[in-house]
Amino acid sequence: MNKSELINAIADESGLSKADAGRALDATVSSVTAALKGGDSVSLIGFGTFAVKARSARAGRNPQTGATIQIKASNIPSFKAGKTLKDSVN
């Protein structure tokens, strides 16, 4: 499912217009992004938790040359599915 299909599904489920559903989805994504940038996590009970994890610096390998390179430390977004979501998929 891509973004436009998700907007259509939201509009059908909620009775909103497609434009309103698109604005609601954009607002949700930007709110989650802002919270993660601020160092917070976002928990949606039954769905899952969005959080930021620290990835430490490590050694990697250039696949073309085989040379060893240093990959710097970074923060990455992560998602952990909630129990209800896990159960509905299985």
C-alpha angles and dihedrals in degrees: 000000000000129000097272091049089050091050090051091050092049091049092050094047098044102034091237122137116259090250092053091045090051092051090048092051092047090049091050093050093046092047092051090046092050092049092050091048088053091054096253128125126228117222121192106186110235093009106061149263129277114206143157119248127194116235113202126225114272144170118262137177129240104233094210099050103018090230118148114244134184116242111204125230117269144171117246131191116241137187126208114194118231125236095256092052092047092049094049092053094051 
